[in-house]
Amino acid sequence: MIWRYRNLRLAGLALLLTLGGCANYQAFQDDGASYRQPMSFSDPELTRQQAELQAVFQRYQGTPYHYGGTNARGFDCSGFIQTAYREAFDQALPRTTGQMLAAGQSVRRGQLLPGDVVFFRIRGKVQHAGIYMGDERFIHASTSKGVMESSLNSRYWRKRYSQGRRFAQPAALPNAQSTPRASAHKRTY
């Protein structure tokens, strides 16, 4: 009997640690999710990168959240980011938010460019991430609404923003080598 109770406790602890990864609680999402400012980029390469990401977003918009998910049947936040980078830029990223935090180049919030990965602190630790799209908007896999677009300035996300990281160096920056490709991937189930 004691052995069974100990195993249940260990299994429960393992489950809690597993679920502490990407995006725990996001019930109060975005107070401006339907509002969308027009994009305004002057550099053709940044515009092209944003268009590649927008195409990926449109392909997966509304796909449900699934912890550990990395495909059109369901995504967690880092699975969506990994898939979006692979399809838009043909670039592999680390699988988890923790691994992503340890990679890339840190970017100040005021210097974010489309394609930068933004991270959010939920319940005291960085647990959620999305892809910055420009004009204070980002795309992500939300636990409550699946793949969606939100505002960094919304009441919910503004106070949880943690940092930005750059994984692909946009062509507008010196020594750039990122060359996004047209995406031919289709949404399949």
Contact map, one row per residue, 1 for C-alpha under 8 A:
111110000000000000000000000000000000000000000000000000000000000000000000000000000000000000000000000000000000000000000000000000000000000000000000000000000000000000000000000000000000000000000
111111000000000000000000000000000000000000000000000000000000000000000000000000000000000000000000000000000000000000000000000000000000000000000000000000000000000000000000000000000000000000000
111111100000000000000000000000000000000000000000000000000000000000000000000000000000000000000000000000000000000000000000000000000000000000000000000000000000000000000000000000000000000000000
111111110000000000000000000000000000000000000000000000000000000000000000000000000000000000000000000000000000000000000000000000000000000000000000000000000000000000000000000000000000000000000
111111111000000000000000000000000000000000000000000000000000000000000000000000000000000000000000000000000000000000000000000000000000000000000000000000000000000000000000000000000000000000000
011111111100000000000000000000000000000000000000000000000000000000000000000000000000000000000000000000000000000000000000000000000000000000000000000000000000000000000000000000000000000000000
001111111110000000000000000000000000000000000000000000000000000000000000000000000000000000000000000000000000000000000000000000000000000000000000000000000000000000000000000000000000000000000
000111111111000000000000000000000000000000000000000000000000000000000000000000000000000000000000000000000000000000000000000000000000000000000000000000000000000000000000000000000000000000000
000011111111100000000000000000000000000000000000000000000000000000000000000000000000000000000000000000000000000000000000000000000000000000000000000000000000000000000000000000000000000000000
000001111111110000000000000000000000000000000000000000000000000000000000000000000000000000000000000000000000000000000000000000000000000000000000000000000000000000000000000000000000000000000
000000111111111000000000000000000000000000000000000000000000000000000000000000000000000000000000000000000000000000000000000000000000000000000000000000000000000000000000000000000000000000000
000000011111111100000000000000000000000000000000000000000000000000000000000000000000000000000000000000000000000000000000000000000000000000000000000000000000000000000000000000000000000000000
000000001111111110000000000000000000000000000000000000000000000000000000000000000000000000000000000000000000000000000000000000000000000000000000000000000000000000000000000000000000000000000
000000000111111111000000000000000000000000000000000000000000000000000000000000000000000000000000000000000000000000000000000000000000000000000000000000000000000000000000000000000000000000000
000000000011111111100000000000000000000000000000000000000000000000000000000000000000000000000000000000000000000000000000000000000000000000000000000000000000000000000000000000000000000000000
000000000001111111110000000000000000000000000000000000000000000000000000000000000000000000000000000000000000000000000000000000000000000000000000000000000000000000000000000000000000000000000
000000000000111111111000000000000000000000000000000000000000000000000000000000000000000000000000000000000000000000000000000000000000000000000000000000000000000000000000000000000000000000000
000000000000011111111000000000000000000000000000000000000000000000000000000000000000000000000000000000000000000000000000000000000000000000000000000000000000000000000000000000000000000000000
000000000000001111111101000000000000000000000000000000000000000000100000000000000000000000000000000000000000000000000000000000000000000000000000000000000000000000000000000000000000000000000
000000000000000111111111000000000000000000000000000000000000000000000000000000000000000000000000000000000000000000000000000000100000000000000000000000000000000000000000000000000000000000000
000000000000000011111111000000000000000000000000000000000000000000000000000000000000000000000001110000000000000000000000000000110000000000000000000000000000000000000000000000000000000000000
000000000000000000111111000000000000000000000000000000000000000000100000000111000000000000000001100000000000000000000000000000111000000000000000000000000000000000000000000000000000000000000
000000000000000000011111110000000000000000000000000000000000000000000000000110000000000000000000000000000000000000000000010000111000000000000110000000000000000000000000000000000000000000000
000000000000000000111111110000000000000000000000000000000000000000000000000000000000000000000000000000000000000000000000010000110000000000000010000000000000000000000000000000000000000000000
000000000000000000000011111000000000000000000000000000000000000000000000000000000000000000000000000000000000000000000000010000000000000000000010000000000000000000000000000000000000000000000
000000000000000000000011111110000000000000000000000000000000000000000000000000000000000000000000000000000000000000000000000000000000000000000111000000000000000000000000000000000000000000000
000000000000000000000000111110000000000000000000000000000000000000000000000000000000000000000000000000000000000000000000000000000000000000000011000000000000000000000000000000000000000000000
000000000000000000000000011111000000000000000000000000000000000000000000000000000000000000000000000000000000000000000000000000000000000000000000000000000001000000000000000000000000000000000
000000000000000000000000011111100000000000000000000000000000000000000000000000000000000000000000000000000000000000000000000000000000000000000000000001000001100000000000000000000000000000000
000000000000000000000000000111111000000000000000000000000000000000000000000000000000000000000000000000000000000000000000000000000000000000000000000001100111100000000000000000000000000000000
000000000000000000000000000011111000000000000000000000000000000000000000000000000000000000000000000000000000000000000000000000000000000000000000000000000111000000000000000000000000000000000
000000000000000000000000000001111110000000000000000000000000000000000000000000000000000000000000000000000000000000000000000000000000000000000000000001100100000000000000000000000000000000000
000000000000000000000000000001111111000000000000000000000000000000000000000000000000000000000000000000000000000000000000000000000000000000000000000011100000000000000000000000000000000000000
000000000000000000000000000000011111000000000000000000000000000000000000000000000000000000000000000000000000000000000000000000000000000000000000000000000000000000000000000000000000000000000
000000000000000000000000000000011111100000000000000000000000000000000000000000000000000000000000000000000000000000000000000000000000000000000000000000000000000000000000000000000000000000000
000000000000000000000000000000001111110000000000000000000000000000000000000000000000000000000000000000000000000000000000000000000000000000000000000000000000000000000000000000000000000000000
000000000000000000000000000000000011111000000000000000000000000000000000000000000000000000000000000000000000000000000000000000000000001000000000000000000000000000000000000000000000000000000
000000000000000000000000000000000001111100000000000000000000000000000000000000000000000000000000000000000000000000000000000000000000001000000000000000000000000000000000000000000000000000000
000000000000000000000000000000000000111110000000000000000000000000000000000000000000000000000000000000000000000000000000000000000000011000000000000000000000000000000000000000000000000000000
000000000000000000000000000000000000011111000000000000000000000000000000000000000000000000000000000000000000000000000000000000000000001000000000000000000000000000000000000000000000000000000
000000000000000000000000000000000000001111110110000000000000000000000000000000000000000000000000000000000000000000000000000000000000000000000000000000000000000000000000000000000000000000000
000000000000000000000000000000000000000111110110000000000000000000000000000000000000000000000000000000000000000000000000000000000000000000000000000000000000000000000000000000000000000000000
000000000000000000000000000000000000000011111110000000000000000000000000000000000000000000000000000000000000000000000000000000000000000000000000000000000000000000000000000100000000000000000
000000000000000000000000000000000000000011111111000000000000000000000000000000000000000000000000000000000000000000000000000000000000000000000000000000000000000000000000000000000000000000000
000000000000000000000000000000000000000000111111100000000000000000000000000000000000000000000000000000000000000000000000000000000000000000000000000000000000000000000000011100000000000000000
000000000000000000000000000000000000000011111111110000000000000000000000000000000000000000000000000000000000000011000000000000000000000000000000000000000000000000000000011100000000000000000
000000000000000000000000000000000000000011111111111000000000000000000000000000000000000000000000000000000000000000000000000000000000000000000000000000000000000000000000000000000000000000000
000000000000000000000000000000000000000000011111111100000000000000000000000000000000000000000000000000000000000000000000000000000000000000000000000000000000000000000000000000000001000000000
000000000000000000000000000000000000000000001111111110000000000000000000000000000000000100000000000000000000000001100000000000000000000000000000000000000000000000000000000000000001000000000
000000000000000000000000000000000000000000000111111111000000000000000000000000000000000000000000000000000000000001100000000000000000110000000000000000000000000000000000000000000000000000000
000000000000000000000000000000000000000000000011111111100000000000000000000000000000000000000000000000000000000000000000000000000000000000000000000000000000000000000000000000000000000000000
000000000000000000000000000000000000000000000001111111110000000000000000000000000000000110000000000000000000000000000000000000000000000000000000000000000000000000000000000000000001111000000
000000000000000000000000000000000000000000000000111111111000000000000000000000000001000100000000000000000000000000100000000000000000100000000000000000000000000000000000000000000000000000000
000000000000000000000000000000000000000000000000011111111100000000000000000000000000000000000000000000000000000000000000000000000000100000000000000000000000000000000000000000000000000000000
000000000000000000000000000000000000000000000000001111111110000000000000000000000000000000000000000000000000000000000000000000000000000000000000000000000000000000000000000000000000001000000
000000000000000000000000000000000000000000000000000111111111000000000000000000000001001100000000000000000000000000000000000000000000000000000000000000000000000000000000000000000000001000000
000000000000000000000000000000000000000000000000000011111111100000000000000000000001000000000000000000000000000000000000000000000000000000100000001100000000000000000000000000000000000000000
000000000000000000000000000000000000000000000000000001111111100000000000000000000000000000000000000000000000000000000000000000000000000000000000000000000000000000000000000000000000000000000
000000000000000000000000000000000000000000000000000000111111100000000000000000000000000000000000000000000000000000000000000000000000000000000000000000000000000000000000000000000000000001100
000000000000000000000000000000000000000000000000000000011111111000000001000000000000000000000000000000000000000000000000000000000000000000000000001000000000000000000000000000000000000000100
000000000000000000000000000000000000000000000000000000001111111000000000000000000000000000000000000000000000000000000000000000000000000000000000011100000000000000000000000000000000000000000
000000000000000000000000000000000000000000000000000000000001111100000000000000000000000000000000000000000000000000000000000000000000000000000000111100000000000000000000000000000000000000000
000000000000000000000000000000000000000000000000000000000001111110000001111000000000000000000000000000000000000000000000000000000000000000000000011000000000000000000000000000000000000000000
000000000000000000000000000000000000000000000000000000000000011111000000111000000000000000000000000000000000000000000000000000000000000000001010111000000000000000000000000000000000000000000
000000000000000000000000000000000000000000000000000000000000001111101000011100000000000000000000000000000000000000000000000000000000000000001111111000000000000000000000000000000000000000000
000000000000000000000000000000000000000000000000000000000000000111111000011100000000000000000000000000000000000000000000000000000000000000000010000000000000000000000000000000000000000000000
000000000000000000100100000000000000000000000000000000000000000011111000011100000000000000000000000000000000000000000000000000000000000000000000000000000000000000000000000000000000000000000
000000000000000000000000000000000000000000000000000000000000000001111100001100100000000000000000000000000000000000000000000000000000000000000000000000000000000000000000000000000000000000000
000000000000000000000000000000000000000000000000000000000000000011111110111100110000000000000000000000000000000000000000000000000000000000000000000000000000000000000000000000000000000000000
000000000000000000000000000000000000000000000000000000000000000000011111011100110110000000000000000000000000000000000000000000000000000000000000000000000000000000000000000000000000000000000
000000000000000000000000000000000000000000000000000000000000000000001111111000110010000000000000000000000000000000000000000000000000000000000000000000000000000000000000000000000000000000000
000000000000000000000000000000000000000000000000000000000001001000000111111000000000000000000000000000000000000000000000000000000000000000000000000000000000000000000000000000000000000000111
000000000000000000000000000000000000000000000000000000000000001100001011111000000000000000000000000000000000000000000000000000000000000000000000000000000000000000000000000000000000000000001
000000000000000000000000000000000000000000000000000000000000001111101111111100000000000000000000000000000000000000000000000000000000000000000000010000000000000000000000000000000000000000000
000000000000000000000000000000000000000000000000000000000000001111111111111111110000000000000000000000000000000000000000000000000000000000001000011000000000000000000000000000000000000000000
000000000000000000000110000000000000000000000000000000000000000011111100011111110000000000000000000000000000000000000000000000000000000000001110000000000000000000000000000000000000000000000
000000000000000000000110000000000000000000000000000000000000000000000000001111111000000000000000000000000000000000000000000000011100000000011100000000000000000000000000000000000000000000000
000000000000000000000100000000000000000000000000000000000000000000000000001111111100000000000011100000000000000000000000000000011100000000000000000000000000000000000000000000000000000000000
000000000000000000000000000000000000000000000000000000000000000000011110001111111110000000000011000000000000000000000000000000000000000000000000000000000000000000000000000000000000000000000
000000000000000000000000000000000000000000000000000000000000000000001110001111111111000000000000000000000000000000000000000000000000000000011000001000000000000000000000000000000000000000000
000000000000000000000000000000000000000000000000000000000000000000000000000011111111100000000000000000000000000000000000000000001110000000010000000000000000000000000000000000000000000000000
000000000000000000000000000000000000000000000000000000000000000000000100000001111111110000011110000000000000000000000000000000000000000000000000000000000000000000000000000000000000000000000
000000000000000000000000000000000000000000000000000000000000000000000110000000111111111000000000000000000000000000000000000000000000000000000000000000000000000000000000000000000000000000000
000000000000000000000000000000000000000000000000000010011000000000000000000000011111111110000000000000000000000000000000000000000000000000000000000000000000000000000000000000000000000000000
000000000000000000000000000000000000000000000000000000000000000000000000000000001111111111111000000000000000000000000000000000000000000000000000000000000000000000000000000000000000000000000
000000000000000000000000000000000000000000000000000000000000000000000000000000000111111111111000000000000000000000000000000000000000000000000000000000000000000000000000000000000000000000000
000000000000000000000000000000000000000000000000000000010000000000000000000000000011111111100000000000000000000000000000000000000000000000000000000000000000000000000000000000000000001010000
000000000000000000000000000000000000000000000000100110010000000000000000000000000001111111000000000000000000000000000000000000000000000000000000000000000000000000000000000000000001111000000
000000000000000000000000000000000000000000000000000100000000000000000000000000000001111111100000000000000000000000000000000000000000000000000000000000000000000000000000000000000111100000000
000000000000000000000000000000000000000000000000000000000000000000000000000000000000111111110000000000000000000000000000000000000000000000000000000000000000000000000000000000000001100000000
000000000000000000000000000000000000000000000000000000000000000000000000000000000000111011111000000000000000000000000000000000000000000000000000000000000000000000000000000000000000000000000
000000000000000000000000000000000000000000000000000000000000000000000000000000000100110001111100000000000000000000000000000000000000000000000000000000000000000000000000000000000000000000000
000000000000000000000000000000000000000000000000000000000000000000000000000000000100110000111110000100000000000000000000000000000000000000000000000000000000000000000010000000000000000000000
000000000000000000000000000000000000000000000000000000000000000000000000000000000100000000011111101100100000000000000000000000000000000000000000000000000000000000000000000000000000000000000
000000000000000000000000000000000000000000000000000000000000000000000000000001100100000000001111101100000000000000000000000000000000000000000000000000000000000000000000000000000000000000000
000000000000000000001100000000000000000000000000000000000000000000000000000001100000000000000111111100000000000000000000000000000000000000000000000000000000000000000000000000000000000000000
000000000000000000001100000000000000000000000000000000000000000000000000000001000000000000000111111110000000000000000000000001111000000000000000000000000000000000000000000000000000000000000
000000000000000000001000000000000000000000000000000000000000000000000000000000000000000000000001111111000000000000000000000001000000000000000000000000000000000000000000000000000000000000000
000000000000000000000000000000000000000000000000000000000000000000000000000000000000000000000111111111100000000000000000000000000000000000000000000000000000000000000000000000000000000000000
000000000000000000000000000000000000000000000000000000000000000000000000000000000000000000001111111111110000000000000000000000000000000000000000000000000000000000000000000000000000000000000
000000000000000000000000000000000000000000000000000000000000000000000000000000000000000000000000111111110000000000000000000000000000000000000000000000000000000000001000000000000000000000000
000000000000000000000000000000000000000000000000000000000000000000000000000000000000000000000000011111110000000000000000000000000000000000000000000000000000000000000000000000000000000000000
000000000000000000000000000000000000000000000000000000000000000000000000000000000000000000000100001111111000000000000000000000000000000000000000000000000000000000001010000000000000000000000
000000000000000000000000000000000000000000000000000000000000000000000000000000000000000000000000000111111100000000000000000000000000000000000000000000000000000000001110000000000000000000000
000000000000000000000000000000000000000000000000000000000000000000000000000000000000000000000000000000111110000000000000000000000000000000000000000000000000000000001110000000000000000000000
000000000000000000000000000000000000000000000000000000000000000000000000000000000000000000000000000000011111000000000000000000000000000000000000000000000000000000111100000000000000000000000
000000000000000000000000000000000000000000000000000000000000000000000000000000000000000000000000000000001111101100000000000000000000000000000000000000000000000000111100000000000000000000000
000000000000000000000000000000000000000000000000000000000000000000000000000000000000000000000000000000000111111100000000000000000000000000000000000000000000000000110000000000000000000000000
000000000000000000000000000000000000000000000000000000000000000000000000000000000000000000000000000000000011111100000000000000000000000000000000000000000000000000110000000000000000000000000
000000000000000000000000000000000000000000000000000000000000000000000000000000000000000000000000000000000001111100000000000000000000000000000000000000000000000000000000000000000000000000000
000000000000000000000000000000000000000000000000000000000000000000000000000000000000000000000000000000000011111110000000000000000000000000000000000000000000000000000000000000000000000000000
000000000000000000000000000000000000000000000000000000000000000000000000000000000000000000000000000000000011111111010000000000000001010000000000000000000000000000010000000000000000000000000
000000000000000000000000000000000000000000000100000000000000000000000000000000000000000000000000000000000000001111110000000000000001110000000000000000000000000000000000000000000000000000000
000000000000000000000000000000000000000000000100110000000000000000000000000000000000000000000000000000000000000111110000000000000011110000000000000000000000000000000000000000000000000000000
000000000000000000000000000000000000000000000000110010000000000000000000000000000000000000000000000000000000000011111000000000000011100000000000000000000000000000000101000000000000000000000
000000000000000000000000000000000000000000000000000000000000000000000000000000000000000000000000000000000000000111111100000000000011100000000000000000000000000000011111000000000000000000000
000000000000000000000000000000000000000000000000000000000000000000000000000000000000000000000000000000000000000000111110000000001111000000000000000000000000000000011110000000000000000000000
000000000000000000000000000000000000000000000000000000000000000000000000000000000000000000000000000000000000000000011111000000001111000001000000000000000000000011111000000000000000000000000
000000000000000000000000000000000000000000000000000000000000000000000000000000000000000000000000000000000000000000001111100001111100000000000000000000000000000011110000000000000000000000000
000000000000000000000000000000000000000000000000000000000000000000000000000000000000000000000000000000000000000000000111110001111000000000000000000000000000100111100000000000000000000000000
000000000000000000000000000000000000000000000000000000000000000000000000000000000000000000000000000000000000000000000011111111110000000000000000000000000000000111000000000000000000000000000
000000000000000000000011100000000000000000000000000000000000000000000000000000000000000000000000000000000000000000000001111111110000000000000000000000000000000100000000000000000000000000000
000000000000000000000000000000000000000000000000000000000000000000000000000000000000000000000000000000000000000000000000111110000000000000000000000000000000000000000000000000000000000000000
000000000000000000000000000000000000000000000000000000000000000000000000000000000000000000000000000000000000000000000000111111000000000000000000000000000000000000000000000000000000000000000
000000000000000000000000000000000000000000000000000000000000000000000000000000000000000000000000000000000000000000000000111111100000000000000000000000000000000000000000000000000000000000000
000000000000000000000000000000000000000000000000000000000000000000000000000000000000000000000000110000000000000000000011110111110000000000000000000000000000000001000000000000000000000000000
000000000000000000011111000000000000000000000000000000000000000000000000000000000000000000000000100000000000000000000011110011111000000000000000000000000000000000000000000000000000000000000
000000000000000000001111000000000000000000000000000000000000000000000000000011000000000000000000100000000000000000000011110001111100000000000000000000000000000000000000000000000000000000000
000000000000000000000110000000000000000000000000000000000000000000000000000011001000000000000000100000000000000000001111000000111110000000010000000000000000000000000000000000000000000000000
000000000000000000000000000000000000000000000000000000000000000000000000000011001000000000000000000000000000000000001110000000011111000001111000000000000000000000000000000000000000000000000
000000000000000000000000000000000000000000000000000000000000000000000000000000001000000000000000000000000000000001111100000000001111100001110000000000000000000000000000000000000000000000000
000000000000000000000000000000000000000000000000000000000000000000000000000000000000000000000000000000000000000111111100000000000111110111100000000000000000000000000000000000000000000000000
000000000000000000000000000000000000000000000000010011000000000000000000000000000000000000000000000000000000000011110000000000000011111111100000000000000000000000000000000000000000000000000
000000000000000000000000000000000000001000000000010000000000000000000000000000000000000000000000000000000000000111000000000000000001111111000000000000000000000000000000000000000000000000000
000000000000000000000000000000000000111100000000000000000000000000000000000000000000000000000000000000000000000000000000000000000000111110000000000000000000000000000000000000000000000000000
000000000000000000000000000000000000000000000000000000000000000000000000000000000000000000000000000000000000000000000000000000000001111111000000000000111000000000000000000000000000000000000
000000000000000000000000000000000000000000000000000000000000000000000000000000000000000000000000000000000000000000000000000000000001111111100000000011110000000000000000000000000000000000000
000000000000000000000000000000000000000000000000000000000000000000000000000000000000000000000000000000000000000000000100000000000111110111110000000011110000000000000000000000000000000000000
000000000000000000000000000000000000000000000000000000001000000000000000000000000000000000000000000000000000000000000000000000000111100011111000001111000000000000000000000000000000000000000
000000000000000000000000000000000000000000000000000000000000000000000000000010011000000000000000000000000000000000000000000000001110000001111100011111000000000000000000000000000000000000000
000000000000000000000000000000000000000000000000000000000000000110000000001110010000000000000000000000000000000000000000000000000100000000111110111100000000000000000000000000000000000000000
000000000000000000000010010000000000000000000000000000000000000010000000000110000000000000000000000000000000000000000000000000000000000000011111111100000000000000000000000000000000000000000
000000000000000000000011111000000000000000000000000000000000000111000000000100000000000000000000000000000000000000000000000000000000000000001111110000000000000000000000000000000000000000000
000000000000000000000000011000000000000000000000000000000000000010000000000000000000000000000000000000000000000000000000000000000000000000000111110000000000000000000000000000000000000000000
000000000000000000000000000000000000000000000000000000000000010110000000000000000000000000000000000000000000000000000000000000000000000000001111111100000000000000000000000000000000000000000
000000000000000000000000000000000000000000000000000000000000111110000000011000000000000000000000000000000000000000000000000000000000000000011111111100000000000000000000000000000000000000000
000000000000000000000000000000000000000000000000000000001001111110000000001000010000000000000000000000000000000000000000000000000000000000111100111110000000000000000000000000000000000000000
000000000000000000000000000000000000000000000000000000001000110000000000000000000000000000000000000000000000000000000000000000000000000000111100111111000000000000000000000000000000000000000
000000000000000000000000000000001000000000000000000000000000000000000000000000000000000000000000000000000000000000000000000000000000000011110000001111100000000000000000000000000000000000000
000000000000000000000000000011011000000000000000000000000000000000000000000000000000000000000000000000000000000000000000000000000000000011110000000111110100000000000000000000000000000000000
000000000000000000000000000001011000000000000000000000000000000000000000000000000000000000000000000000000000000000000000000000000000000111000000000011111100100000000000000000000000000000000
000000000000000000000000000000000000000000000000000000000000000000000000000000000000000000000000000000000000000000000000000000000000000111000000000001111100110010000000000000000000000000000
000000000000000000000000000000000000000000000000000000000000000000000000000000000000000000000000000000000000000000000000000000000000000100000000000000111110110000000000000000000000000000000
000000000000000000000000000001110000000000000000000000000000000000000000000000000000000000000000000000000000000000000000000000000000000000000000000001111111110000000000000000000000000000000
000000000000000000000000000001100000000000000000000000000000000000000000000000000000000000000000000000000000000000000000000000000000000000000000000000001111111000000000000000000000000000000
000000000000000000000000000111100000000000000000000000000000000000000000000000000000000000000000000000000000000000000000000000000000000000000000000000000111111100000000000000000000000000000
000000000000000000000000000011000000000000000000000000000000000000000000000000000000000000000000000000000000000000000001000000000000000000000000000000111111111110000000000000000000000000000
000000000000000000000000000000000000000000000000000000000000000000000000000000000000000000000000000000000000000000000000000000000000000000000000000000011111111110000000000000000000000000000
000000000000000000000000000000000000000000000000000000000000000000000000000000000000000000000000000000000000000000000000000000000000000000000000000000000011111110000000000000000000000000000
000000000000000000000000000000000000000000000000000000000000000000000000000000000000000000000000000000000000000000000001110000000000000000000000000000000001111111000000000000000000000000000
000000000000000000000000000000000000000000000000000000000000000000000000000000000000000000000000000000000000000000000111100000000000000000000000000000010000111111100000000000000000000000000
000000000000000000000000000000000000000000000000000000000000000000000000000000000000000000000000000000000000000000000111100001000000000000000000000000000000000111110000000000000000000000000
000000000000000000000000000000000000000000000000000000000000000000000000000000000000000000000000000000000111100000000111000000000000000000000000000000000000000011111000000000000000000000000
000000000000000000000000000000000000000000000000000000000000000000000000000000000000000000000000000000000111100100011110000000000000000000000000000000000000000001111100000000000000000000000
000000000000000000000000000000000000000000000000000000000000000000000000000000000000000000000000000010111110000000011100000000000000000000000000000000000000000000111110000000000000000000000
000000000000000000000000000000000000000000000000000000000000000000000000000000000000000000000000000000011110000000111000000000000000000000000000000000000000000000011111100000000000000000000
000000000000000000000000000000000000000000000000000000000000000000000000000000000000000000001000000000111000000000011000000000000000000000000000000000000000000000001111100000000000000000000
000000000000000000000000000000000000000000000000000000000000000000000000000000000000000000000000000000000000000000110000000000000000000000000000000000000000000000000111110000000100000000000
000000000000000000000000000000000000000000000000000000000000000000000000000000000000000000000000000000000000000000000000000000000000000000000000000000000000000000000111111010011100000000000
000000000000000000000000000000000000000000001100000000000000000000000000000000000000000000000000000000000000000000000000000000000000000000000000000000000000000000000001111110011100000000000
000000000000000000000000000000000000000000001100000000000000000000000000000000000000000000000000000000000000000000000000000000000000000000000000000000000000000000000000111111111110000000000
000000000000000000000000000000000000000000101100000000000000000000000000000000000000000000000000000000000000000000000000000000000000000000000000000000000000000000000000011111010000000000000
000000000000000000000000000000000000000000000000000000000000000000000000000000000000000000000000000000000000000000000000000000000000000000000000000000000000000000000000111111110000000000000
000000000000000000000000000000000000000000000000000000000000000000000000000000000000000000000000000000000000000000000000000000000000000000000000000000000000000000000000001111110000000000000
000000000000000000000000000000000000000000000000000000000000000000000000000000000000000000000000000000000000000000000000000000000000000000000000000000000000000000000000001011111000000000000
000000000000000000000000000000000000000000000000000000000000000000000000000000000000000000000000000000000000000000000000000000000000000000000000000000000000000000000000111111111100000000000
000000000000000000000000000000000000000000000000000000000000000000000000000000000000000000000000000000000000000000000000000000000000000000000000000000000000000000000000111000111110000000000
000000000000000000000000000000000000000000000000000000000000000000000000000000000000000010000000000000000000000000000000000000000000000000000000000000000000000000000001111000011111000000000
000000000000000000000000000000000000000000000000000000000000000000000000000000000000000010000000000000000000000000000000000000000000000000000000000000000000000000000000001000001111100000000
000000000000000000000000000000000000000000000001100100000000000000000000000000000000000111000000000000000000000000000000000000000000000000000000000000000000000000000000000000000111110000000
000000000000000000000000000000000000000000000000000100000000000000000000000000000000000111000000000000000000000000000000000000000000000000000000000000000000000000000000000000000011111000000
000000000000000000000000000000000000000000000000000100000000000000000000000000000000000100000000000000000000000000000000000000000000000000000000000000000000000000000000000000000001111100000
000000000000000000000000000000000000000000000000000100110000000000000000000000000000001100000000000000000000000000000000000000000000000000000000000000000000000000000000000000000000111110000
000000000000000000000000000000000000000000000000000000000000000000000000000000000000000000000000000000000000000000000000000000000000000000000000000000000000000000000000000000000000011111000
000000000000000000000000000000000000000000000000000000000000000000000000000000000000001000000000000000000000000000000000000000000000000000000000000000000000000000000000000000000000001111100
000000000000000000000000000000000000000000000000000000000010000000000000000000000000000000000000000000000000000000000000000000000000000000000000000000000000000000000000000000000000000111110
000000000000000000000000000000000000000000000000000000000011000000000001000000000000000000000000000000000000000000000000000000000000000000000000000000000000000000000000000000000000000011111
000000000000000000000000000000000000000000000000000000000000000000000001000000000000000000000000000000000000000000000000000000000000000000000000000000000000000000000000000000000000000001111
000000000000000000000000000000000000000000000000000000000000000000000001100000000000000000000000000000000000000000000000000000000000000000000000000000000000000000000000000000000000000000111
